[in-house]
Amino acid sequence: MSDRSLLIGLDFGGTKLAAGLVDPARGDLVASVRRPTEPEGGATLALATMLEMARELVANTPGEVGGVGINFGGPVDAAAGVVLQSHHVAGWDGFPLAARVGAALGLPTTLENDANGQALAEWRFGAGRGSRSMAYLNVGTGIGGGIVLEGRLWRGAHGMAGEFGHMVVRPGGPVCTCGRGGCLEALAAGPAMGRRARAALAAAPPEIRDRSAMLRRAGSVAAVTGRELTGAAADGDTLALEVLDAIFADLALGIANILSGVDPDLLVLGGGAADWAPTLFARLLEGVRTVCLPGTENQIALSPAALGADAGIFGGAAIVLQPRA
Ligand SMILES: [Zn+2]
């Protein structure tokens, strides 16, 4: 593969399939295609659709393509190139995805899970450019993450490094998908944000509830999600800010723990968190400063992720560029 080769990034997400051609030297997305995932078609249809998208990209590019990187939304054995499990689509358990894609496209192919891929993508092409070590925290439907140390993805001894969502930050707190109580994910992921906002609205006196910008945005208490909460908080809605401050207290504790364990140059927040208003980011940073190790307050650097919906495609390309162990 020459330095001028383009790379194909394939992103198998829970709701969409995306494929793109990345120019690694320029950090540009040259072309991309997207289609919704059809869960009833299982792994077979998803793979066939993705290969069709990749071939279409290759056929339409005059440049040389040097390799394929796959970003998969679920646990994988990266060294073996095998998917371990998918929580969204049937038929993926034990699937040798890297070998199948590599054989079909005739290109060297590597596989990684989506949080690790996004971490590498932000480090190489996005908000983390220029940093040596970076922690990535994805706050979305769940909370995941990844660690890049001195330019290399750190997977850990069992591939579990960067699973920040399951750090317990409040013992005895709400039950998490992992079965324990008080994990960061159970307190601060998108669904937890929505739940905490709805609970606060339900408990508020009617005159406060009825004036809430969350309610105005969503139409009803039942329709309030994390998006209405952060939107209303950015507008200065008192109740929304109260709820968000409580959530940020939990999130800040999680972030302070990550900073203590990893000591990165930069912590990048991705997922829905990347869209938060700058005022909310400043508020979260203040929260982290109040709970971090005393003396480290001024070392803290938080940044929203920069790659948005293309993070998975860039993640694929970044995986290919990762030095092999
Ligand atoms: Zn958990």
Residues whose N, C-alpha, C, O or C-beta is under 5 A from the ligand:
A	BS01	ZN	G165 H166 C176 T177 C178 C183
